[in-house]
Amino acid sequence: MIALLAIPSIFVHAQSVDFEATIVDEQTHEPLIGATVFIETSNQGGVTDVDGNILIKEVKTGSHEIILSYIGYETIDTIITISTSSNDFHFHLKPKGEVMEEVTVKATRSTRTIKNIPTRIEFISGEELEEKAIMNAANISLVLRESTGIQIQQTSLSSGNSSIRIQGLDGRYTQLLKDGFPLYGGFSGGLSINQIPPLDLAQFEIIKGSSSTLYGGGAIAGLVNMVSKQPKEEPDLDILLAQTHTGGSTGNIFYSTRKEKFGYTLYGAAHYNSPYNPDDDNFTNIPKTTSLSLNPKLFYYPNKNSTLWFGVNATTDKREGGDIDVVNDGISSEHTYFENNTSNRLSTQLAYQNNFGSNQSIEFKNSIAYFNRELSLPNYIFDGDELNSFSEFNYSRSSDKSDWILGLNVYTSSFKENRNELPRDISHTTLGVFVNNTRDFSDKLILETGFRTDYSKDWGVFPLPRVSLLWKASDKFTTRLGGGLGYKIPDLFTEEAATLNFQDILPIDKENINVEKSFGLNLDLNYRTPITEELFVSINQLFYNTQISDALLLAVTPNSEFQFVNAPKNVQSLGMETNVKFSFRDFRWFINYAYIDTRLKYLTGSPQKPLTAKHNAGTVLMYENDKWRIGYEAYYTGSQFLTDGTETSDFITMGLMIQKHFNWGSPYINFENFTDRRQNRFSPEVLGTVQNPIFQEIYAPTDGFVFTIGVHLKPFGREHNHHH
């Protein structure tokens, strides 16, 4: 009888049921696609589907240890009881704090995560920035150059002057921001990307297309916002040392800490490069460079809702290029050509933010920036000072369905030339008022609208609307559609003028020049899905169209001088960008392609813009775990046209980086452009004589292969976070 009673009991304990669970984000309650579920006691597992659901068949009833994990979220390791009556579970995974900081976008002044902002924003996280920093420890140019649809256009062989081109449009149409402060406009823009080291940056945000509604004039092609690291309770020390075979030595140090109401960050960077001439044409491909940068910031937290911080940034930079004999030994009877750039920057940033109530905040920001640059050539010196200031006050309020931001700002710019019989001084003040609303019509449909009105005393009133729509069609597919207006107040500092070293250029005639204006549209499609339990693919497709009217050009006068005029017809940039990413265990594979059709409608036949490749493609394969980081990359640049209509060669560059992680730090080696593609292999970089060189337009790398050895030291602080 006892034996008979035991039979159903044994049957119950041995019974198997289907285990079902749903896993969502603790804060947003959005389903987590591809979260891993592992039942330790029965050695069964799987990953969640697009709805965050998982089904594991034939799990025995009783107590089980279960482990739930997802990249960027805290792992749950817990005991659950599965019975015939209760086997459907609901789990909330908590995002890791650091990751949540990374996905909150700052450029739009919003506190929303990137998934819930209708404006298309390309986001580069701290981990990816670290990868780029070890490839080029001196400045951020590599971060930008390896982003789809962005070109770094070198305007001087001797000095290395470069500018950012987004979607084929000149660098002056891109607005650079750091922590929401406009950075390096006008005269100070020429060397800017060569003078911003990367180690203190927490994230990079790139908005392409007309974005003047956000921060005022200048963002016709887009804007780049660099966000600095903030002090944490735990002290953080980062040291990056690098040496190249081309004679470049770089040292960066970043330290931050916070104790109760006070915190500070300290950043210093030093870079030296000996003159480098790989092609033996007697002219430097990398100038002799000495630069120092110091950026301390002090933070004060009067209470848990308020933050006040003040920072100072000081940079001095000297670049000596031209005839390498002159750089090394000075001028002689045979060797006379030089191009020397000396620049000094000093800027301050002050910011105060106060959150009151549960959903309102105010923010005040002010920056003052001084810049001096002297450009010396034989028998010519261009020397000027620029003083810029920016002040902004904004108020934001958020509710369940709608976020509002409104504010006003004042931007002043004053350029004074020091050595010219006909000074080309420029000064203007712009007052802007803006309002931005983001509204959730449903979980799937979010609309963002913005309107700014700028007033400039010399140039008039500029109404600047913009609109963006986000449609979350499913958990796998989202799309964004956006558009807006932009404008740019004329100044002396165009790429054409920089190529001429500003020689023989007449002052801007305000009576006969119009402001440059733009209209832009973009359509963005995103698709992400798991292919298998461990293989994920995401595809991003962008289409865009930007039109610029009254583009600023240089025309030759009867006296062989150059005068600024407006183009009679538009500049049109039409194109698309494709980004594909595969993730499998410790591997990531990126493929990108950019089609850039930038046409000068004002010229006969509407030709392609010079020095703009219509076809660009790239691929990056990364392997990364706690021990190693190995990356291979290849980039294709299609043929371009020079100003005289000559078609250039296309070319491919390749790179390889290997880094090993130890407890004390991470040494690395980097082979940049290891197939040594450089322009002089296709066509001469310099014509003429040693005394009177004629520099050709630059369409390919000029420095060729660069081998770097370095080490990233992290004695204490935030641990390396290798999530893929």
C-alpha positions as CSV (number, residue, x, y, z in Angstrom):
1,M,0.0,0.0,0.0
2,I,2.9,2.4,0.9
3,A,4.6,1.5,-2.4
4,L,1.4,2.2,-4.4
5,L,1.0,5.6,-2.7
6,A,4.7,6.5,-3.6
7,I,4.2,5.9,-7.3
8,P,2.2,9.1,-8.1
9,S,4.6,11.1,-5.9
10,I,7.6,9.9,-7.9
11,F,5.7,10.7,-11.1
12,V,5.1,14.3,-10.0
13,H,8.7,14.9,-9.0
14,A,10.0,13.5,-12.3
15,Q,7.4,15.4,-14.5
16,S,8.7,17.7,-17.3
17,V,7.0,20.9,-18.4
18,D,7.7,23.7,-20.9
19,F,9.5,26.6,-19.3
20,E,8.4,30.0,-20.6
21,A,9.8,33.4,-19.7
22,T,9.8,37.1,-20.8
23,I,12.8,39.3,-20.3
24,V,12.5,43.1,-20.5
25,D,14.5,46.2,-19.6
26,E,13.8,47.3,-16.0
27,Q,13.5,51.0,-16.9
28,T,11.9,51.1,-20.4
29,H,10.1,47.7,-20.2
30,E,11.2,47.1,-23.8
31,P,11.8,43.4,-24.7
32,L,15.5,42.4,-24.8
33,I,16.2,40.5,-28.0
34,G,18.9,37.8,-27.7
35,A,19.1,37.7,-23.9
36,T,20.7,34.4,-22.7
37,V,18.8,32.1,-20.4
38,F,20.7,29.2,-18.8
39,I,19.2,26.7,-16.4
40,E,22.3,25.6,-14.5
41,T,20.9,22.5,-12.7
42,S,19.6,20.9,-15.9
43,N,22.1,22.3,-18.4
44,Q,19.4,23.7,-20.7
45,G,19.3,27.2,-22.2
46,G,18.6,29.5,-25.2
47,V,18.1,33.1,-26.2
48,T,15.0,35.3,-26.3
49,D,13.2,36.2,-29.5
50,V,12.2,39.6,-30.8
51,D,9.4,39.9,-28.2
52,G,11.8,39.0,-25.4
53,N,10.2,35.6,-25.0
54,I,11.9,32.2,-24.6
55,L,10.5,28.7,-24.5
56,I,12.6,25.8,-23.2
57,K,10.9,22.4,-23.6
58,E,10.9,19.5,-21.1
59,V,12.4,21.1,-18.0
60,K,11.9,19.0,-14.9
61,T,9.7,20.5,-12.2
62,G,11.4,21.5,-8.9
63,S,14.0,24.1,-7.8
64,H,16.5,25.3,-10.4
65,E,19.4,27.7,-10.5
66,I,18.9,30.0,-13.5
67,I,21.3,32.6,-15.0
68,L,20.0,35.5,-17.1
69,S,22.5,37.6,-19.0
70,Y,22.5,40.3,-21.7
71,I,25.3,42.6,-22.9
72,G,25.3,45.9,-21.0
73,Y,23.0,44.6,-18.3
74,E,23.6,43.2,-14.8
75,T,23.5,39.4,-14.8
76,I,20.8,37.7,-12.6
77,D,21.7,34.4,-10.9
78,T,18.8,33.2,-8.9
79,I,16.8,30.1,-7.8
80,I,13.3,29.5,-9.2
81,T,10.7,26.8,-8.6
82,I,9.1,25.3,-11.7
83,S,5.8,23.4,-11.1
84,T,3.0,22.2,-13.3
85,S,0.9,25.2,-12.3
86,S,3.6,27.9,-12.4
87,N,6.2,27.9,-15.2
88,D,5.6,31.3,-16.9
89,F,8.1,33.8,-15.6
90,H,8.8,37.6,-16.1
91,F,12.3,39.0,-15.5
92,H,13.5,42.6,-15.4
93,L,17.2,43.1,-16.3
94,K,18.8,46.2,-14.9
95,P,21.1,48.2,-17.2
96,K,24.7,48.7,-16.0
97,G,25.2,52.3,-15.0
98,E,28.0,53.0,-17.4
99,V,26.1,51.7,-20.4
100,M,23.1,53.8,-19.6
101,E,25.3,56.9,-19.6
102,E,26.6,55.9,-23.0
103,V,23.2,55.7,-24.7
104,T,21.9,59.0,-23.4
105,V,22.4,61.6,-26.1
106,K,23.6,65.1,-25.2
107,A,23.7,66.9,-28.5
108,T,19.9,67.5,-28.6
109,R,19.9,68.7,-24.9
110,S,17.5,65.7,-24.3
111,T,17.6,63.1,-21.6
112,R,16.2,60.5,-23.8
113,T,18.0,57.4,-24.9
114,I,19.2,57.1,-28.5
115,K,16.4,54.5,-29.2
116,N,13.7,57.1,-28.4
117,I,15.0,60.2,-30.3
118,P,13.5,60.8,-33.8
119,T,16.6,62.8,-34.8
120,R,19.1,60.4,-36.5
121,I,22.2,60.4,-34.3
122,E,25.4,58.3,-35.0
123,F,26.9,57.3,-31.7
124,I,30.4,56.3,-30.9
125,S,30.9,54.8,-27.4
126,G,33.8,55.1,-25.1
127,E,35.1,51.7,-25.9
128,E,35.2,52.4,-29.6
129,L,36.8,55.7,-28.9
130,E,39.5,53.9,-27.0
131,E,40.2,51.7,-30.1
132,K,40.6,54.8,-32.2
133,A,42.7,56.6,-29.6
134,I,45.3,53.8,-29.6
135,M,45.4,54.0,-33.4
136,N,46.0,57.7,-33.3
137,A,46.8,59.0,-29.8
138,A,47.5,62.6,-31.0
139,N,44.0,63.7,-32.2
140,I,40.5,62.7,-33.2
141,S,40.9,62.8,-37.0
142,L,40.9,59.0,-37.2
143,V,37.6,58.7,-35.3
144,L,36.0,60.9,-37.9
145,R,37.8,59.6,-41.0
146,E,36.6,56.0,-40.3
147,S,32.9,57.0,-39.9
148,T,30.8,56.3,-43.0
149,G,30.3,59.3,-45.3
150,I,32.9,61.5,-43.5
151,Q,36.1,62.6,-45.2
152,I,39.1,64.3,-43.7
153,Q,40.3,66.7,-46.4
154,Q,43.9,67.8,-46.1
155,T,44.3,71.4,-47.4
156,S,48.1,71.7,-47.0
157,L,50.9,69.2,-47.6
158,S,53.4,71.2,-45.5
159,S,51.3,71.9,-42.4
160,G,48.8,69.0,-42.4
161,N,45.9,71.5,-42.2
162,S,42.7,69.4,-42.5
163,S,38.9,69.9,-42.3
164,I,35.9,67.6,-41.9
165,R,33.7,66.9,-44.8
166,I,30.3,65.4,-44.0
167,Q,28.5,64.0,-47.1
168,G,30.8,65.8,-49.5
169,L,30.3,69.3,-48.0
170,D,33.1,71.6,-47.0
171,G,34.4,71.6,-43.4
172,R,33.0,75.0,-42.6
173,Y,29.5,73.6,-42.9
174,T,30.1,71.2,-39.9
175,Q,29.6,72.5,-36.4
176,L,32.0,71.1,-33.8
177,L,30.8,71.0,-30.2
178,K,32.3,69.8,-27.0
179,D,29.9,69.2,-24.1
180,G,27.4,71.3,-26.0
181,F,29.7,74.3,-26.4
182,P,30.5,75.5,-30.0
183,L,34.1,74.8,-30.7
184,Y,36.6,76.3,-33.1
185,G,34.5,78.3,-35.6
186,G,35.8,80.6,-38.3
187,F,39.5,81.3,-38.2
188,S,40.1,78.7,-35.4
189,G,38.6,75.9,-37.5
190,G,41.5,75.2,-39.8
191,L,43.7,73.1,-37.5
192,S,40.9,72.1,-35.0
193,I,40.7,68.4,-35.6
194,N,44.5,68.1,-35.4
195,Q,44.4,69.7,-32.0
196,I,41.7,67.7,-30.1
197,P,43.2,64.7,-28.3
198,P,40.8,61.8,-27.7
199,L,41.5,60.3,-24.3
200,D,39.2,62.4,-22.2
201,L,36.1,61.7,-24.3
202,A,33.3,59.5,-23.1
203,Q,31.2,59.5,-26.3
204,F,30.9,61.0,-29.8
205,E,27.6,62.1,-31.4
206,I,27.3,62.9,-35.1
207,I,24.1,64.4,-36.5
208,K,24.2,64.6,-40.3
209,G,22.2,67.1,-42.4
210,S,20.9,70.6,-41.7
211,S,21.1,71.1,-37.9
212,S,21.3,74.8,-37.4
213,T,18.0,74.6,-35.5
214,L,19.9,73.0,-32.6
215,Y,22.8,75.4,-32.0
216,G,22.6,78.1,-34.6
217,G,24.4,78.9,-37.9
218,G,27.1,76.7,-39.4
219,A,25.6,73.2,-39.1
220,I,24.5,72.9,-42.8
221,A,26.3,69.5,-43.2
222,G,25.8,68.5,-39.6
223,L,27.3,68.7,-36.2
224,V,29.7,66.7,-34.1
225,N,29.3,66.8,-30.3
226,M,32.2,65.4,-28.1
227,V,31.1,64.5,-24.6
228,S,33.8,64.6,-21.9
229,K,34.2,62.0,-19.1
230,Q,32.7,63.1,-15.7
231,P,34.3,62.5,-12.3
232,K,33.1,59.5,-10.3
233,E,33.4,58.6,-6.6
234,E,36.1,56.2,-7.5
235,P,39.3,57.9,-8.7
236,D,40.1,57.1,-12.4
237,L,43.6,57.4,-14.0
238,D,44.3,56.8,-17.7
239,I,47.7,57.1,-19.3
240,L,48.3,56.6,-23.0
241,L,51.8,56.6,-24.4
242,A,52.6,56.0,-28.1
243,Q,55.6,56.2,-30.5
244,T,55.4,56.0,-34.3
245,H,58.2,55.1,-36.6
246,T,57.6,58.4,-38.4
247,G,59.0,60.2,-35.4
248,G,55.8,60.9,-33.5
249,S,55.8,60.7,-29.7
250,T,52.5,61.2,-27.8
251,G,51.6,61.2,-24.1
252,N,48.1,61.6,-22.7
253,I,47.0,61.6,-19.1
254,F,43.5,61.8,-17.6
255,Y,42.7,61.8,-13.9
256,S,39.3,62.3,-12.3
257,T,37.9,61.9,-8.8
258,R,34.9,63.1,-6.7
259,K,34.5,63.5,-3.0
260,E,31.0,64.4,-1.8
261,K,30.4,68.0,-3.1
262,F,33.5,68.5,-5.1
263,G,35.1,66.7,-8.0
264,Y,37.6,67.4,-10.7
265,T,39.1,66.1,-13.9
266,L,42.6,66.9,-15.2
267,Y,43.6,66.2,-18.7
268,G,47.0,66.8,-20.3
269,A,48.4,65.9,-23.7
270,A,51.8,66.4,-25.3
271,H,52.8,65.5,-28.9
272,Y,56.1,65.8,-30.8
273,N,56.7,64.8,-34.4
274,S,60.0,65.1,-36.2
275,P,59.8,66.2,-39.8
276,Y,59.0,63.2,-42.1
277,N,59.4,62.9,-45.8
278,P,58.9,59.3,-47.1
279,D,58.9,60.1,-50.8
280,D,62.3,62.0,-50.9
281,D,60.8,65.0,-52.8
282,N,62.4,67.3,-50.3
283,F,59.1,68.5,-48.8
284,T,57.7,67.4,-45.5
285,N,54.7,65.1,-45.5
286,I,54.4,65.4,-41.7
287,P,55.7,68.8,-40.4
288,K,57.9,69.1,-37.3
289,T,55.2,69.4,-34.7
290,T,55.2,70.4,-31.0
291,S,51.9,70.7,-29.2
292,L,50.8,70.8,-25.6
293,S,47.2,70.8,-24.2
294,L,46.0,71.2,-20.7
295,N,42.3,71.0,-19.6
296,P,41.5,71.1,-15.9
297,K,37.8,71.1,-14.8
298,L,36.3,71.7,-11.3
299,F,32.9,70.3,-10.4
300,Y,30.7,71.4,-7.5
301,Y,27.5,69.6,-6.4
302,P,25.6,71.8,-3.9
303,N,22.9,69.2,-3.7
304,K,21.8,66.0,-5.4
305,N,19.8,68.0,-8.1
306,S,22.5,70.6,-9.0
307,T,25.8,70.6,-10.8
308,L,28.2,73.5,-11.4
309,W,31.4,73.1,-13.3
310,F,34.1,75.3,-14.7
311,G,36.9,74.3,-17.1
312,V,39.9,75.9,-18.8
313,N,41.5,74.6,-22.0
314,A,44.9,75.8,-23.0
315,T,46.7,74.6,-26.2
316,T,49.9,75.7,-27.9
317,D,50.8,74.2,-31.2
318,K,53.8,74.8,-33.6
319,R,54.1,73.1,-37.0
320,E,57.2,73.7,-39.2
321,G,56.8,72.3,-42.7
322,G,58.0,72.9,-46.2
323,D,61.5,72.2,-47.5
324,I,62.9,69.6,-45.1
325,D,66.4,71.1,-45.3
326,V,65.0,74.4,-44.1
327,V,63.1,72.7,-41.3
328,N,66.3,70.9,-40.2
329,D,69.0,73.4,-40.9
330,G,67.4,76.8,-41.7
331,I,67.3,78.8,-44.8
332,S,70.3,78.6,-47.2
333,S,71.0,80.0,-50.7
334,E,69.4,76.9,-52.3
335,H,66.7,76.0,-49.8
336,T,64.3,78.8,-49.0
337,Y,60.7,77.5,-48.8
338,F,59.0,77.0,-45.5
339,E,55.4,77.0,-44.1
340,N,55.2,77.5,-40.4
341,N,52.0,77.6,-38.3
342,T,52.0,78.7,-34.7
343,S,48.7,78.7,-32.9
344,N,47.6,79.3,-29.3
345,R,44.1,78.7,-27.8
346,L,42.7,79.6,-24.5
347,S,39.1,78.9,-23.6
348,T,36.9,78.7,-20.6
349,Q,33.6,76.8,-20.0
350,L,31.1,77.4,-17.3
351,A,27.9,75.3,-16.9
352,Y,25.2,75.1,-14.2
353,Q,22.3,72.7,-14.2
354,N,19.5,72.4,-11.7
355,N,16.8,69.7,-11.7
356,F,13.7,70.7,-9.8
357,G,10.6,68.7,-9.2
358,S,10.7,65.3,-10.9
359,N,10.6,66.5,-14.5
360,Q,12.0,70.0,-14.9
361,S,15.4,71.5,-15.2
362,I,17.2,74.7,-16.1
363,E,20.7,75.0,-17.5
364,F,23.1,78.0,-18.0
365,K,26.2,77.7,-20.1
366,N,28.9,80.2,-21.0
367,S,32.2,79.9,-22.9
368,I,34.8,82.4,-24.0
369,A,37.5,81.3,-26.5
370,Y,40.6,83.2,-27.6
371,F,42.6,81.9,-30.6
372,N,45.8,83.3,-32.2
373,R,47.5,81.9,-35.3
374,E,50.4,83.0,-37.3
375,L,51.0,81.4,-40.7
376,S,54.5,82.2,-42.2
377,L,55.7,81.7,-45.7
378,P,58.6,83.2,-47.6
379,N,57.7,86.9,-48.0
380,Y,54.3,86.5,-46.5
381,I,52.7,86.3,-43.0
382,F,49.1,85.8,-42.2
383,D,48.5,86.6,-38.5
384,G,45.2,87.1,-36.7
385,D,43.4,86.9,-33.4
386,E,39.9,85.6,-32.9
387,L,37.7,86.0,-29.8
388,N,34.4,84.0,-29.6
389,S,31.8,83.8,-26.8
390,F,28.7,81.7,-26.4
391,S,26.0,82.0,-23.7
392,E,22.9,79.9,-23.4
393,F,20.0,79.5,-21.0
394,N,17.5,76.7,-21.5
395,Y,14.5,75.3,-19.6
396,S,13.3,71.7,-20.1
397,R,10.2,69.9,-18.9
398,S,9.2,66.3,-19.5
399,S,6.1,64.3,-19.0
400,D,5.0,60.8,-19.9
401,K,4.2,61.7,-23.5
402,S,5.9,65.0,-24.3
403,D,9.3,66.7,-23.7
404,W,9.8,70.5,-24.1
405,I,13.0,72.4,-24.3
406,L,13.1,76.2,-24.8
407,G,15.9,78.7,-24.5
408,L,17.9,81.5,-25.9
409,N,21.6,82.0,-26.7
410,V,24.0,84.7,-27.8
411,Y,27.0,84.0,-30.0
412,T,29.7,86.6,-30.7
413,S,32.7,86.3,-33.0
414,S,35.4,88.8,-33.6
415,F,38.4,88.3,-35.9
416,K,41.2,90.9,-36.1
417,E,44.0,90.7,-38.6
418,N,47.4,91.9,-37.4
419,R,49.6,92.4,-40.5
420,N,47.8,93.5,-43.6
421,E,47.5,96.8,-45.3
422,L,43.9,96.0,-46.0
423,P,42.6,94.4,-42.8
424,R,40.0,91.8,-43.3
425,D,38.5,92.1,-39.8
426,I,35.1,90.5,-39.1
427,S,32.8,90.7,-36.2
428,H,29.2,89.7,-35.6
429,T,26.8,89.0,-32.9
430,T,23.9,86.5,-33.2
431,L,20.9,86.2,-30.9
432,G,18.9,83.0,-31.1
433,V,15.6,81.8,-29.5
434,F,14.6,78.2,-29.8
435,V,12.0,75.7,-28.8
436,N,12.0,71.9,-29.3
437,N,9.2,69.4,-28.6
438,T,9.4,65.6,-28.6
439,R,6.0,63.9,-28.4
440,D,5.1,60.2,-28.1
441,F,1.9,59.6,-30.0
442,S,2.2,55.9,-29.1
443,D,4.8,53.4,-28.2
444,K,5.6,53.1,-31.9
445,L,5.3,56.7,-33.2
446,I,7.4,59.7,-31.9
447,L,7.5,63.1,-33.4
448,E,10.2,65.8,-32.8
449,T,9.7,69.4,-33.9
450,G,12.0,72.3,-33.4
451,F,12.0,76.0,-34.3
452,R,14.7,78.6,-33.9
453,T,14.9,82.2,-34.9
454,D,18.4,83.8,-35.2
455,Y,19.0,87.5,-35.5
456,S,22.3,88.9,-36.7
457,K,22.7,92.7,-36.8
458,D,24.6,92.7,-40.1
459,W,22.9,89.8,-41.9
460,G,19.2,89.7,-40.8
461,V,16.7,87.2,-39.4
462,F,16.8,83.5,-40.0
463,P,13.7,81.3,-39.2
464,L,14.9,77.7,-38.9
465,P,12.3,74.9,-38.5
466,R,13.1,71.2,-38.4
467,V,11.0,68.0,-38.0
468,S,11.8,64.4,-37.4
469,L,9.6,61.3,-37.1
470,L,10.5,58.0,-35.6
471,W,8.3,54.9,-36.4
472,K,9.1,51.7,-34.5
473,A,7.4,49.4,-36.9
474,S,8.5,46.4,-34.8
475,D,11.2,45.3,-32.4
476,K,13.3,44.5,-35.4
477,F,12.6,47.5,-37.7
478,T,12.6,51.3,-37.1
479,T,12.7,54.2,-39.5
480,R,13.4,57.9,-39.1
481,L,12.4,60.7,-41.5
482,G,13.7,64.2,-40.9
483,G,14.5,67.6,-42.5
484,G,15.4,71.1,-41.7
485,L,16.9,74.4,-42.7
486,G,20.4,75.7,-42.1
487,Y,22.5,78.8,-42.7
488,K,26.0,80.1,-42.6
489,I,27.2,83.7,-42.1
490,P,30.0,84.4,-44.6
491,D,33.6,84.6,-43.3
492,L,37.1,84.4,-44.8
493,F,37.9,80.9,-43.8
494,T,36.8,78.6,-46.6
495,E,38.8,75.6,-47.8
496,E,39.5,77.5,-51.1
497,A,41.0,80.4,-49.0
498,A,43.0,78.1,-46.8
499,T,44.6,76.4,-49.8
500,L,45.7,79.8,-50.9
501,N,47.0,80.5,-47.4
502,F,44.6,83.6,-47.4
503,Q,46.9,85.4,-49.8
504,D,45.5,88.1,-52.1
505,I,42.0,87.6,-50.9
506,L,39.9,90.8,-50.6
507,P,37.7,91.5,-47.5
508,I,34.1,90.3,-47.5
509,D,31.8,92.9,-49.0
510,K,28.7,92.8,-46.8
511,E,26.7,94.9,-49.2
512,N,27.0,92.4,-52.1
513,I,27.2,89.0,-50.4
514,N,24.3,86.9,-49.2
515,V,24.2,84.5,-46.3
516,E,24.5,80.8,-47.4
517,K,21.3,78.9,-46.8
518,S,20.4,75.2,-46.9
519,F,17.6,72.7,-47.0
520,G,18.1,69.1,-46.0
521,L,16.1,65.8,-45.9
522,N,17.1,62.4,-44.7
523,L,15.5,59.0,-44.5
524,D,17.0,56.4,-42.1
525,L,16.1,52.7,-42.0
526,N,17.2,50.3,-39.2
527,Y,16.9,46.5,-39.0
528,R,18.3,44.3,-36.3
529,T,17.7,40.6,-35.8
530,P,19.3,37.4,-34.4
531,I,20.2,34.9,-37.1
532,T,21.1,32.1,-34.7
533,E,21.4,32.0,-30.9
534,E,24.8,33.7,-31.0
535,L,24.8,35.5,-34.4
536,F,23.2,38.9,-34.7
537,V,23.0,41.3,-37.7
538,S,22.0,44.9,-37.8
539,I,21.6,47.0,-41.0
540,N,21.3,50.8,-41.2
541,Q,20.4,52.5,-44.5
542,L,20.5,56.3,-44.9
543,F,19.3,58.4,-47.9
544,Y,19.9,62.1,-47.9
545,N,19.6,65.3,-50.0
546,T,21.1,68.7,-49.0
547,Q,20.8,71.8,-51.1
548,I,22.9,74.9,-50.5
549,S,21.9,78.2,-52.1
550,D,24.2,81.3,-52.3
551,A,27.3,79.1,-51.7
552,L,30.4,81.2,-51.1
553,L,33.0,81.1,-53.9
554,L,36.3,82.8,-54.7
555,A,36.3,84.7,-58.1
556,V,39.5,86.1,-59.7
557,T,39.4,89.9,-60.1
558,P,41.1,91.8,-63.1
559,N,43.9,92.6,-60.7
560,S,44.6,88.9,-60.1
561,E,43.2,89.1,-56.6
562,F,40.4,86.9,-55.2
563,Q,37.0,88.1,-54.2
564,F,34.1,86.3,-52.4
565,V,30.9,86.0,-54.5
566,N,27.7,83.9,-54.2
567,A,27.2,81.0,-56.5
568,P,24.4,81.7,-59.0
569,K,23.0,78.1,-58.6
570,N,22.9,75.5,-55.8
571,V,25.4,73.0,-54.5
572,Q,23.6,69.7,-54.2
573,S,24.7,66.8,-52.1
574,L,22.7,63.6,-52.8
575,G,23.6,60.2,-51.6
576,M,23.2,57.2,-49.3
577,E,25.1,55.4,-46.6
578,T,24.9,51.7,-45.8
579,N,26.2,50.1,-42.5
580,V,26.0,46.4,-41.7
581,K,27.2,44.9,-38.5
582,F,27.5,41.2,-37.6
583,S,28.2,40.1,-34.0
584,F,29.2,36.5,-33.2
585,R,30.7,35.7,-29.7
586,D,33.9,37.7,-29.5
587,F,33.8,38.8,-33.1
588,R,32.3,41.9,-34.7
589,W,32.3,42.5,-38.4
590,F,31.4,45.9,-39.9
591,I,30.8,46.7,-43.6
592,N,30.0,50.2,-44.8
593,Y,29.4,51.9,-48.1
594,A,28.9,55.6,-49.0
595,Y,27.6,57.0,-52.2
596,I,28.3,60.7,-52.3
597,D,27.1,62.7,-55.3
598,T,27.9,66.3,-54.6
599,R,27.3,68.5,-57.6
600,L,28.2,72.1,-58.4
601,K,25.0,73.2,-60.2
602,Y,26.5,76.6,-60.9
603,L,29.2,75.2,-63.3
604,T,28.5,74.1,-66.8
605,G,27.5,70.4,-66.9
606,S,26.9,70.4,-63.1
607,P,30.2,68.5,-62.4
608,Q,31.0,66.4,-59.3
609,K,32.6,68.5,-56.6
610,P,36.4,68.3,-56.8
611,L,38.2,66.1,-54.3
612,T,35.1,64.2,-53.4
613,A,35.0,60.4,-54.1
614,K,31.6,59.3,-55.3
615,H,32.2,55.7,-54.0
616,N,33.7,54.9,-50.6
617,A,33.6,51.5,-48.8
618,G,35.1,50.0,-45.7
619,T,35.2,46.8,-43.6
620,V,36.4,46.3,-40.1
621,L,36.8,42.9,-38.4
622,M,37.3,43.0,-34.6
623,Y,38.1,40.2,-32.1
624,E,37.8,41.2,-28.5
625,N,37.8,39.5,-25.1
626,D,39.3,40.1,-21.7
627,K,42.8,39.1,-23.0
628,W,43.0,40.5,-26.5
629,R,41.8,43.1,-28.9
630,I,42.7,42.5,-32.5
631,G,41.3,44.6,-35.4
632,Y,41.8,44.5,-39.2
633,E,40.4,47.2,-41.4
634,A,40.3,48.0,-45.1
635,Y,39.0,51.2,-46.8
636,Y,38.3,51.9,-50.4
637,T,38.3,55.4,-51.8
638,G,37.0,55.8,-55.3
639,S,38.3,58.0,-58.0
640,Q,37.9,61.8,-57.6
641,F,38.2,64.8,-59.9
642,L,40.7,67.6,-59.4
643,T,39.7,71.2,-60.0
644,D,41.1,71.1,-63.5
645,G,38.9,68.0,-64.3
646,T,41.7,65.4,-64.1
647,E,40.4,62.1,-62.7
648,T,42.5,60.5,-59.9
649,S,43.3,56.9,-59.1
650,D,41.2,55.0,-56.7
651,F,43.0,53.3,-53.8
652,I,42.6,50.9,-50.8
653,T,44.2,51.4,-47.4
654,M,44.5,48.7,-44.8
655,G,45.3,48.6,-41.1
656,L,46.0,46.0,-38.4
657,M,46.0,46.6,-34.6
658,I,46.9,44.1,-31.9
659,Q,46.5,44.8,-28.2
660,K,47.0,42.5,-25.2
661,H,45.3,43.2,-21.8
662,F,47.2,42.7,-18.6
663,N,46.3,43.7,-15.0
664,W,48.8,46.6,-15.2
665,G,47.9,47.8,-18.6
666,S,47.4,47.1,-22.3
667,P,50.4,47.3,-24.7
668,Y,49.6,47.4,-28.4
669,I,51.0,47.7,-31.9
670,N,49.3,49.3,-34.8
671,F,50.0,49.1,-38.6
672,E,48.2,52.0,-40.2
673,N,48.0,52.0,-44.0
674,F,50.5,49.0,-44.0
675,T,50.3,48.7,-47.8
676,D,51.8,52.2,-47.9
677,R,49.2,53.8,-50.2
678,R,50.2,57.5,-50.7
679,Q,49.6,60.1,-53.3
680,N,53.0,60.3,-54.8
681,R,52.7,56.7,-55.9
682,F,49.9,57.9,-58.3
683,S,51.0,61.5,-59.1
684,P,53.5,64.1,-57.9
685,E,52.6,66.1,-54.7
686,V,54.9,69.0,-55.6
687,L,55.8,70.5,-59.0
688,G,58.0,73.5,-59.7
689,T,61.4,74.1,-58.1
690,V,62.7,73.7,-54.6
691,Q,62.6,77.5,-54.2
692,N,59.2,77.9,-55.9
693,P,57.2,74.8,-55.3
694,I,53.7,74.3,-56.8
695,F,51.7,72.1,-54.4
696,Q,49.2,69.8,-56.0
697,E,45.7,69.2,-54.7
698,I,45.6,66.4,-52.1
699,Y,43.3,63.4,-52.7
700,A,45.1,60.5,-51.0
701,P,47.2,59.9,-47.9
702,T,50.5,61.7,-48.0
703,D,52.3,60.1,-45.0
704,G,51.9,56.5,-46.1
705,F,52.5,53.6,-43.8
706,V,52.7,54.5,-40.0
707,F,53.8,51.9,-37.5
708,T,52.9,52.7,-33.8
709,I,53.8,51.0,-30.6
710,G,52.2,52.1,-27.4
711,V,50.7,51.2,-24.1
712,H,47.4,52.2,-22.3
713,L,48.0,52.2,-18.6
714,K,45.1,52.1,-16.1
715,P,46.6,51.9,-12.6
716,F,43.2,52.3,-11.0
717,G,39.7,53.4,-11.7
718,R,37.0,52.1,-14.1
719,E,37.9,48.7,-15.3
720,H,38.1,47.9,-19.0
721,N,34.7,47.0,-20.1
722,H,34.8,44.7,-23.1
723,H,31.2,44.2,-24.1
724,H,30.8,43.5,-27.7
